[in-house]
Protein backbone atom coordinates (compact mmCIF):
# COMPACT_ATOMS: atom_id res chain seq x y z
CA UNK A 1 0.00 0.00 0.00
CA UNK A 2 2.81 2.38 0.85
CA UNK A 3 4.46 1.75 -2.52
CA UNK A 4 1.19 2.34 -4.39
CA UNK A 5 0.60 5.65 -2.58
CA UNK A 6 4.04 6.90 -3.55
CA UNK A 7 3.38 6.00 -7.13
CA UNK A 8 0.24 8.06 -7.28
CA UNK A 9 1.86 11.01 -5.66
CA UNK A 10 4.73 10.81 -8.12
CA UNK A 11 2.31 10.83 -11.02
CA UNK A 12 0.56 13.93 -9.80
CA UNK A 13 3.85 15.79 -8.96
CA UNK A 14 6.83 16.88 -11.07
CA UNK A 15 9.90 14.94 -11.95
CA UNK A 16 13.19 16.03 -10.44
CA UNK A 17 14.34 17.07 -13.90
CA UNK A 18 11.33 19.36 -14.40
CA UNK A 19 11.69 20.84 -10.93
CA UNK A 20 15.36 21.59 -11.58
CA UNK A 21 14.49 23.25 -14.89
CA UNK A 22 11.86 25.41 -13.20
CA UNK A 23 14.32 26.45 -10.50
CA UNK A 24 16.94 27.43 -13.07
CA UNK A 25 14.33 29.36 -15.04
CA UNK A 26 13.26 31.19 -11.90
CA UNK A 27 16.86 32.13 -11.17
CA UNK A 28 17.21 33.39 -14.74
CA UNK A 29 14.04 35.44 -14.43
CA UNK A 30 15.22 36.85 -11.10
CA UNK A 31 18.48 37.80 -12.75
CA UNK A 32 16.59 39.63 -15.50
CA UNK A 33 14.43 41.44 -12.97
CA UNK A 34 17.52 42.30 -10.92
CA UNK A 35 19.16 43.79 -14.02
CA UNK A 36 16.20 46.14 -14.38
CA UNK A 37 16.78 47.72 -10.98
CA UNK A 38 20.42 48.53 -11.62
CA UNK A 39 20.56 52.30 -12.24
CA UNK A 40 22.39 53.99 -15.05
CA UNK A 41 24.75 56.83 -14.25
CA UNK A 42 24.05 60.57 -14.35
CA UNK A 43 27.24 62.54 -13.79
CA UNK A 44 27.06 66.17 -12.65
CA UNK A 45 30.35 68.05 -12.50
CA UNK A 46 29.07 70.13 -9.59
CA UNK A 47 25.56 70.83 -8.28
CA UNK A 48 24.38 74.34 -9.09
CA UNK A 49 24.40 76.25 -5.78
CA UNK A 50 21.55 78.60 -4.86
CA UNK A 51 21.38 80.76 -1.73
CA UNK A 52 19.19 79.29 0.98
CA UNK A 53 18.33 82.80 2.16
CA UNK A 54 16.45 83.26 -1.16
CA UNK A 55 14.71 79.89 -1.31
CA UNK A 56 13.53 80.17 2.29
CA UNK A 57 11.76 83.41 1.36
CA UNK A 58 10.08 82.36 -1.90
CA UNK A 59 10.36 80.11 -4.96
CA UNK A 60 13.47 80.88 -7.02
CA UNK A 61 14.23 80.35 -10.71
CA UNK A 62 17.73 79.20 -11.62
CA UNK A 63 19.03 78.65 -15.16
CA UNK A 64 21.60 75.87 -15.52
CA UNK A 65 23.75 75.29 -18.58
CA UNK A 66 24.00 71.66 -19.81
CA UNK A 67 26.70 70.39 -22.14
CA UNK A 68 28.89 67.35 -22.77
CA UNK A 69 31.34 68.41 -20.07
CA UNK A 70 29.07 69.36 -17.19
CA UNK A 71 26.27 66.74 -17.33
CA UNK A 72 26.52 63.28 -18.89
CA UNK A 73 24.25 60.23 -18.88
CA UNK A 74 25.36 56.62 -19.32
CA UNK A 75 22.62 53.93 -19.35
CA UNK A 76 23.43 50.47 -18.04
CA UNK A 77 20.21 48.48 -17.65
CA UNK A 78 18.66 48.29 -21.13
CA UNK A 79 17.85 44.53 -21.21
CA UNK A 80 19.12 43.78 -24.72
CA UNK A 81 21.98 46.26 -24.51
CA UNK A 82 20.49 48.83 -26.87
CA UNK A 83 17.15 50.41 -27.71
CA UNK A 84 16.01 51.91 -31.02
CA UNK A 85 13.46 54.70 -31.03
CA UNK A 86 13.85 55.64 -27.38
CA UNK A 87 11.54 57.80 -25.31
CA UNK A 88 13.65 59.75 -22.78
CA UNK A 89 12.15 61.68 -19.85
CA UNK A 90 14.08 64.29 -17.88
CA UNK A 91 12.31 65.11 -14.59
CA UNK A 92 12.80 66.85 -11.26
CA UNK A 93 11.72 65.58 -7.84
CA UNK A 94 10.33 68.99 -6.87
CA UNK A 95 9.47 72.23 -8.62
CA UNK A 96 9.29 72.73 -12.39
CA UNK A 97 11.59 72.57 -15.40
CA UNK A 98 11.52 74.88 -18.45
CA UNK A 99 13.19 74.30 -21.82
CA UNK A 100 12.12 73.68 -25.44
CA UNK A 101 15.25 74.40 -27.45
CA UNK A 102 16.92 71.22 -26.21
CA UNK A 103 17.78 67.71 -27.35
CA UNK A 104 19.47 64.50 -26.20
CA UNK A 105 22.86 64.15 -27.93
CA UNK A 106 25.69 61.62 -28.15
CA UNK A 107 29.41 62.41 -27.97
CA UNK A 108 29.63 62.75 -31.76
CA UNK A 109 27.07 65.58 -31.45
CA UNK A 110 24.40 63.49 -33.17
CA UNK A 111 20.82 64.15 -32.09
CA UNK A 112 19.44 61.10 -30.31
CA UNK A 113 16.05 62.43 -29.22
CA UNK A 114 14.26 65.74 -29.71
CA UNK A 115 12.04 67.70 -27.34
CA UNK A 116 8.35 66.72 -27.45
CA UNK A 117 6.54 68.12 -24.40
CA UNK A 118 6.61 69.14 -20.76
CA UNK A 119 7.88 72.72 -20.71
CA UNK A 120 6.77 74.27 -17.40
CA UNK A 121 5.99 70.95 -15.72
CA UNK A 122 8.14 68.61 -13.65
CA UNK A 123 9.17 66.54 -16.70
CA UNK A 124 10.48 67.11 -20.23
CA UNK A 125 9.86 64.30 -22.72
CA UNK A 126 12.18 63.56 -25.69
CA UNK A 127 11.62 60.95 -28.43
CA UNK A 128 13.21 59.56 -31.58
CA UNK A 129 12.00 57.10 -34.20
CA UNK A 130 15.38 55.99 -35.59
CA UNK A 131 18.19 56.66 -33.11
CA UNK A 132 19.64 54.02 -30.82
CA UNK A 133 20.57 54.28 -27.15
CA UNK A 134 23.12 51.73 -25.86
CA UNK A 135 24.39 50.62 -22.48
CA UNK A 136 27.82 52.06 -21.73
CA UNK A 137 27.55 54.89 -24.25
CA UNK A 138 27.62 58.50 -23.05
CA UNK A 139 24.88 61.04 -23.79
CA UNK A 140 24.26 64.64 -22.85
CA UNK A 141 21.59 67.33 -22.97
CA UNK A 142 22.41 70.05 -25.49
CA UNK A 143 20.68 72.64 -27.62
CA UNK A 144 18.25 71.50 -30.33
CA UNK A 145 21.04 71.01 -32.90
CA UNK A 146 23.47 69.34 -30.45
CA UNK A 147 26.22 71.84 -31.15
CA UNK A 148 26.06 73.93 -28.01
CA UNK A 149 24.92 74.39 -24.44
CA UNK A 150 21.27 73.98 -23.46
CA UNK A 151 19.97 76.40 -20.84
CA UNK A 152 17.33 74.75 -18.67
CA UNK A 153 15.49 76.84 -16.09
CA UNK A 154 14.40 75.24 -12.83
CA UNK A 155 11.77 76.62 -10.49
CA UNK A 156 12.94 75.74 -6.97
CA UNK A 157 9.98 75.72 -4.57
CA UNK A 158 10.14 77.69 -1.32
CA UNK A 159 11.82 75.76 1.48
CA UNK A 160 13.50 73.17 -0.75
CA UNK A 161 16.99 71.97 0.19
CA UNK A 162 17.92 70.49 -3.19
CA UNK A 163 16.59 69.42 -6.59
CA UNK A 164 17.24 65.94 -7.98
CA UNK A 165 17.28 65.38 -11.74
CA UNK A 166 16.25 61.96 -13.05
CA UNK A 167 16.68 60.62 -16.60
CA UNK A 168 14.55 57.64 -17.63
CA UNK A 169 14.97 55.81 -20.91
CA UNK A 170 12.08 53.69 -22.15
CA UNK A 171 9.97 52.74 -25.10
CA UNK A 172 6.43 53.29 -26.34
CA UNK A 173 3.72 55.80 -25.67
CA UNK A 174 3.20 54.47 -22.14
CA UNK A 175 6.91 54.98 -21.41
CA UNK A 176 7.93 51.51 -20.25
CA UNK A 177 11.07 52.46 -18.32
CA UNK A 178 14.18 50.41 -19.06
CA UNK A 179 16.95 52.55 -17.54
CA UNK A 180 17.00 55.17 -14.75
CA UNK A 181 19.71 57.52 -13.48
CA UNK A 182 19.52 60.33 -10.89
CA UNK A 183 21.77 63.01 -9.41
CA UNK A 184 21.47 66.22 -7.42
CA UNK A 185 21.32 69.03 -9.93
CA UNK A 186 20.78 71.96 -7.55
CA UNK A 187 21.95 72.39 -3.95
CA UNK A 188 20.35 75.01 -1.73
CA UNK A 189 23.04 76.19 0.70
CA UNK A 190 23.50 79.14 3.07
CA UNK A 191 25.36 82.01 1.47
CA UNK A 192 26.10 83.82 4.73
CA UNK A 193 27.69 82.57 7.94
CA UNK A 194 29.44 84.09 10.92
CA UNK A 195 32.12 83.08 13.40
CA UNK A 196 33.83 84.58 16.42
CA UNK A 197 37.32 85.82 15.63
CA UNK A 198 39.08 87.37 18.63
CA UNK A 199 37.35 86.98 22.00
CA UNK A 200 37.30 89.29 25.00
CA UNK A 201 40.18 88.31 27.27
CA UNK A 202 41.04 91.28 29.52
CA UNK A 203 42.54 90.71 32.97
CA UNK A 204 41.01 92.77 35.78
CA UNK A 205 44.03 94.19 37.53
CA UNK A 206 44.95 94.24 41.21
CA UNK A 207 46.89 97.48 40.75
CA UNK A 208 43.81 99.52 39.78
CA UNK A 209 41.67 98.31 42.68
CA UNK A 210 39.98 95.96 40.16
CA UNK A 211 38.46 98.92 38.32
CA UNK A 212 40.62 98.63 35.18
CA UNK A 213 42.48 96.03 33.18
CA UNK A 214 46.21 95.28 32.93
CA UNK A 215 48.43 98.20 31.94
CA UNK A 216 45.74 100.61 33.10
CA UNK A 217 43.58 99.75 30.07
CA UNK A 218 39.86 100.50 30.15
CA UNK A 219 38.79 98.85 26.88
CA UNK A 220 38.65 95.26 25.64
CA UNK A 221 38.18 94.27 22.02
CA UNK A 222 36.78 91.26 20.16
CA UNK A 223 35.84 90.52 16.54
CA UNK A 224 33.17 88.69 14.56
CA UNK A 225 33.65 87.54 10.98
CA UNK A 226 30.71 87.76 8.55
CA UNK A 227 31.32 85.46 5.60
CA UNK A 228 29.69 85.24 2.17
CA UNK A 229 30.18 82.17 -0.03
CA UNK A 230 30.52 82.37 -3.80
CA UNK A 231 27.40 80.67 -5.24
CA UNK A 232 25.88 80.48 -8.71
CA UNK A 233 22.77 82.29 -7.46
CA UNK A 234 23.43 84.72 -4.60
CA UNK A 235 21.12 86.95 -2.62
CA UNK A 236 22.52 89.93 -4.52
CA UNK A 237 21.44 88.38 -7.83
CA UNK A 238 17.76 88.44 -6.93
CA UNK A 239 16.95 91.15 -4.40
CA UNK A 240 15.75 94.67 -5.21
CA UNK A 241 17.58 96.26 -2.25
CA UNK A 242 21.16 95.24 -1.50
CA UNK A 243 21.47 96.77 1.96
CA UNK A 244 21.39 94.77 5.18
CA UNK A 245 21.95 95.19 8.90
CA UNK A 246 24.39 92.97 10.77
CA UNK A 247 22.99 92.89 14.29
CA UNK A 248 25.09 91.55 17.18
CA UNK A 249 23.78 91.08 20.71
CA UNK A 250 26.50 91.00 23.37
CA UNK A 251 25.39 89.18 26.53
CA UNK A 252 27.63 89.48 29.62
CA UNK A 253 26.89 87.39 32.70
CA UNK A 254 27.36 90.64 34.68
CA UNK A 255 26.39 94.05 33.30
CA UNK A 256 27.92 96.10 36.12
CA UNK A 257 30.92 98.33 35.49
CA UNK A 258 30.50 98.40 31.69
CA UNK A 259 30.29 101.95 30.43
CA UNK A 260 29.78 101.58 26.65
CA UNK A 261 29.93 99.00 23.86
CA UNK A 262 30.67 99.88 20.25
CA UNK A 263 30.61 98.02 16.93
CA UNK A 264 32.90 99.50 14.26
CA UNK A 265 32.51 102.97 15.74
CA UNK A 266 28.73 102.85 16.21
CA UNK A 267 27.33 102.95 19.73
CA UNK A 268 25.38 99.92 20.92
CA UNK A 269 22.09 100.11 22.80
CA UNK A 270 22.25 99.03 26.44
CA UNK A 271 19.37 96.84 27.59
CA UNK A 272 18.72 95.17 30.96
CA UNK A 273 21.04 92.22 30.38
CA UNK A 274 22.65 92.83 26.98
CA UNK A 275 23.94 95.31 24.42
CA UNK A 276 22.42 95.38 20.92
CA UNK A 277 24.89 96.48 18.24
CA UNK A 278 23.83 97.24 14.64
CA UNK A 279 26.27 97.62 11.77
CA UNK A 280 25.02 98.79 8.36
CA UNK A 281 26.02 96.81 5.27
CA UNK A 282 25.79 99.05 2.21
CA UNK A 283 26.01 96.13 -0.25
CA UNK A 284 25.64 92.39 0.25
CA UNK A 285 27.50 91.77 -3.04
CA UNK A 286 30.75 90.55 -1.56
CA UNK A 287 32.58 87.24 -1.42
CA UNK A 288 34.88 86.36 1.44
CA UNK A 289 34.60 87.91 4.87
CA UNK A 290 34.05 91.20 6.65
CA UNK A 291 35.46 91.79 10.15
CA UNK A 292 33.37 93.61 12.74
CA UNK A 293 35.10 94.86 15.88
CA UNK A 294 33.27 94.97 19.21
CA UNK A 295 34.73 97.30 21.88
CA UNK A 296 33.63 97.42 25.51
CA UNK A 297 34.83 100.14 27.89
CA UNK A 298 34.55 100.15 31.68
CA UNK A 299 33.49 102.99 33.98
CA UNK A 300 36.86 103.15 35.83
CA UNK A 301 34.90 103.81 39.05
CA UNK A 302 33.17 100.45 39.63
CA UNK A 303 34.92 97.38 41.06
CA UNK A 304 34.71 94.84 38.26
CA UNK A 305 33.48 91.30 38.77
CA UNK A 306 34.70 88.38 36.70
CA UNK A 307 32.28 87.55 33.89
CA UNK A 308 31.89 85.70 30.62
CA UNK A 309 30.31 86.84 27.36
CA UNK A 310 28.06 85.27 24.72
CA UNK A 311 27.00 86.71 21.37
CA UNK A 312 24.11 86.32 18.95
CA UNK A 313 24.50 87.48 15.36
CA UNK A 314 21.59 88.20 13.03
CA UNK A 315 21.55 89.29 9.38
CA UNK A 316 18.56 91.49 8.54
CA UNK A 317 18.07 92.06 4.80
CA UNK A 318 16.46 95.28 3.56
CA UNK A 319 14.65 93.28 0.86
CA UNK A 320 11.81 90.89 1.65
CA UNK A 321 13.01 88.64 -1.18
CA UNK A 322 15.59 87.15 1.18
CA UNK A 323 14.84 85.64 4.56
CA UNK A 324 16.65 87.13 7.56
CA UNK A 325 18.92 84.62 9.22
CA UNK A 326 20.30 83.94 12.71
CA UNK A 327 24.00 83.23 12.21
CA UNK A 328 25.22 82.83 15.82
CA UNK A 329 23.34 81.92 18.99
CA UNK A 330 25.03 82.06 22.40
CA UNK A 331 28.48 81.77 20.84
CA UNK A 332 31.38 82.07 23.28
CA UNK A 333 32.86 85.58 23.17
CA UNK A 334 35.45 85.25 25.94
CA UNK A 335 35.66 86.41 29.54
CA UNK A 336 37.09 88.98 31.92
CA UNK A 337 39.01 87.36 34.77
CA UNK A 338 41.08 88.63 37.66
CA UNK A 339 44.81 88.84 37.15
CA UNK A 340 46.02 86.09 39.47
CA UNK A 341 43.95 83.49 41.30
CA UNK A 342 40.55 84.37 42.72
CA UNK A 343 39.36 82.51 45.82
CA UNK A 344 35.64 82.80 46.49
CA UNK A 345 34.86 82.67 50.22
CA UNK A 346 31.08 82.18 50.41
CA UNK A 347 30.68 82.57 54.17
CA UNK A 348 32.69 84.65 56.64
CA UNK A 349 31.42 84.68 60.21
CA UNK A 350 32.40 87.36 62.76
CA UNK A 351 30.88 88.01 66.20
CA UNK A 352 33.31 89.03 68.98
CA UNK A 353 30.56 88.80 71.60
CA UNK A 354 30.06 85.08 71.03
CA UNK A 355 33.62 84.26 70.04
CA UNK A 356 32.64 83.55 66.43
CA UNK A 357 35.61 84.03 64.10
CA UNK A 358 36.71 82.96 60.62
CA UNK A 359 40.29 81.91 59.87
CA UNK A 360 41.61 81.66 56.31
CA UNK A 361 45.09 80.21 55.87
CA UNK A 362 46.90 80.49 52.55
CA UNK A 363 50.28 79.16 51.41
CA UNK A 364 52.15 79.59 48.14
CA UNK A 365 55.07 77.81 46.52
CA UNK A 366 55.69 80.68 44.08
CA UNK A 367 59.16 82.12 44.81
CA UNK A 368 58.92 84.96 42.28
CA UNK A 369 59.58 88.16 44.28
CA UNK A 370 56.69 90.03 42.60
CA UNK A 371 54.18 87.25 43.24
CA UNK A 372 51.86 86.36 46.17
CA UNK A 373 50.22 89.75 46.81
CA UNK A 374 46.79 89.32 48.40
CA UNK A 375 43.87 91.63 47.86
CA UNK A 376 40.25 91.31 48.98
CA UNK A 377 36.96 92.29 47.36
CA UNK A 378 34.43 92.31 50.21
CA UNK A 379 30.65 92.44 49.86
CA UNK A 380 29.28 95.16 52.15
CA UNK A 381 25.80 95.15 53.67
CA UNK A 382 24.52 97.69 51.11
CA UNK A 383 25.54 95.46 48.19
CA UNK A 384 28.58 97.51 47.23
CA UNK A 385 32.11 96.13 46.96
CA UNK A 386 35.02 97.23 49.11
CA UNK A 387 38.58 96.46 48.06
CA UNK A 388 41.43 96.05 50.53
CA UNK A 389 45.14 95.31 50.40
CA UNK A 390 45.93 92.41 52.79
CA UNK A 391 49.68 92.05 52.30
CA UNK A 392 51.86 89.38 50.78
CA UNK A 393 52.39 85.65 51.30
CA UNK A 394 55.91 84.51 52.12
CA UNK A 395 56.60 81.37 50.03
CA UNK A 396 56.21 78.25 52.16
CA UNK A 397 54.78 80.11 55.17
CA UNK A 398 51.12 80.22 56.30
CA UNK A 399 49.38 83.52 55.69
CA UNK A 400 46.40 84.04 57.99
CA UNK A 401 43.40 86.26 57.30
CA UNK A 402 40.62 86.56 59.86
CA UNK A 403 37.03 87.60 59.42
CA UNK A 404 37.70 90.47 61.83
CA UNK A 405 40.50 91.69 59.53
CA UNK A 406 38.08 91.86 56.60
CA UNK A 407 35.28 93.48 58.64
CA UNK A 408 37.72 96.17 59.81
CA UNK A 409 38.65 96.98 56.17
CA UNK A 410 34.97 97.51 55.36
CA UNK A 411 34.46 99.75 58.39
CA UNK A 412 37.54 101.78 57.43
CA UNK A 413 35.83 102.44 54.08
CA UNK A 414 32.80 103.82 55.89
CA UNK A 415 30.58 100.78 55.30
CA UNK A 416 29.38 97.82 57.36
CA UNK A 417 29.00 94.05 57.23
CA UNK A 418 26.80 91.79 59.32
CA UNK A 419 27.97 88.79 61.31
CA UNK A 420 27.95 86.80 58.07
CA UNK A 421 29.25 88.09 54.74
CA UNK A 422 31.23 87.00 51.66
CA UNK A 423 34.47 88.01 49.94
CA UNK A 424 36.80 87.27 47.06
CA UNK A 425 40.54 86.98 47.72
CA UNK A 426 42.79 87.62 44.74
CA UNK A 427 46.37 86.32 44.94
CA UNK A 428 48.90 87.27 42.27
CA UNK A 429 50.08 83.78 41.42
CA UNK A 430 48.87 80.85 39.35
CA UNK A 431 46.29 78.58 40.92
CA UNK A 432 48.70 75.63 40.77
CA UNK A 433 51.01 77.41 43.25
CA UNK A 434 48.35 78.05 45.87
CA UNK A 435 47.08 76.09 48.89
CA UNK A 436 44.20 77.21 51.05
CA UNK A 437 42.07 76.30 54.04
CA UNK A 438 39.28 78.09 55.94
CA UNK A 439 37.03 77.44 58.93
CA UNK A 440 34.69 79.21 61.33
CA UNK A 441 35.24 78.81 65.06
CA UNK A 442 32.35 79.39 67.49
CA UNK A 443 31.27 77.91 70.87
CA UNK A 444 29.79 74.89 69.13
CA UNK A 445 33.11 73.96 67.48
CA UNK A 446 34.84 74.40 64.12
CA UNK A 447 33.14 74.31 60.71
CA UNK A 448 34.90 74.04 57.38
CA UNK A 449 34.35 76.80 54.81
CA UNK A 450 35.00 75.78 51.19
CA UNK A 451 37.34 77.98 49.20
CA UNK A 452 36.12 78.03 45.62
CA UNK A 453 38.12 78.90 42.50
CA UNK A 454 36.96 79.40 38.94
CA UNK A 455 38.43 76.07 37.79
CA UNK A 456 38.20 74.31 41.16
CA UNK A 457 41.81 73.10 41.20
CA UNK A 458 43.06 74.54 44.48
CA UNK A 459 44.48 71.97 46.92
CA UNK A 460 43.35 72.36 50.54
C-alpha angles and dihedrals in degrees: 000000000000091000092049092051091053090051093055093047090050091053093053094044133061129273118249089248093056092045091051091050091051091050092051090047091051091051089050091050091048089051090053092048090047090053089057093060095053106105126227119231128264111187120200116186090212132341113254106252121222126183113259090211087068099043092048089058100046145329112299131205117219126182115213125193116226124198142142092279103046104038126024134170126206117182119211109168106060099133098225094035096252140040128207120209096017127194109214123192123196111195143167127223092225137013126011139297127217127196138114104163092072141104142179110254139184126224092268087060092249116149110246100175133002130218114273110165149328106086107159095017132090093268139048116203123209127184142180133187099202111021124099129223116202136192112257095020120117124236135178142191112251140155119297093274095043093235100105150016121307116218111213119185119213125198106215110203120231113275096017118143097198145347122233120207118209127192118199124187118200146136138251135021092291090055101235099201116228102165133025132187130173139184139163107268099176129030120197107211136165113267095195131052137159137210137181112256113180116009130212108269109158120151116225103228130230091209094064095049087258091293097110140028131256116305089022091287120161100187134067124194136206135169140219124201119218110199132196121195123217106247134169090243114030132181089254091058094062112026126094094214120044098193124105141171121234104208120194124186114202112203117191120187086227123033096188121113095018111125104182142348123208136188114204091331097314119115117243124224115249115223130177096279106003148032120240113210123189124193120187119230109203094194131014090200098107136111122209123024143317121207120221118194121213116200125190122189127194129224094242088218102069124078104243123230123210111262144164130225136221128187138205120198124199131182113212114191120209089218123071089214089082125054117237112243138209105225102176131023121187092338115175110260099176135257146259112235135175117265101249128009121323118210114196112211105193098187130030116175123199128169116142091187093063097031093249111156139160122221122195117187121192131183131184134196093197108117095184105125093224094050134087100049111154125212130173133216105198126193109229125207092258092056095255125124125243120197123208137180109231101180134248136305117237107223111259094008127104115252112203126205120181130202088240089057091056094044090052091054090054092048090049087057090055096255136103142228129200126234088279125043142140137242145178119228116203117199120188098232138080117278091242090065096053134090124184144179134175138180142165119233120203135147091280093058138261126324126193118239115203117232108215127201130188093253097027096231102124115124115225 
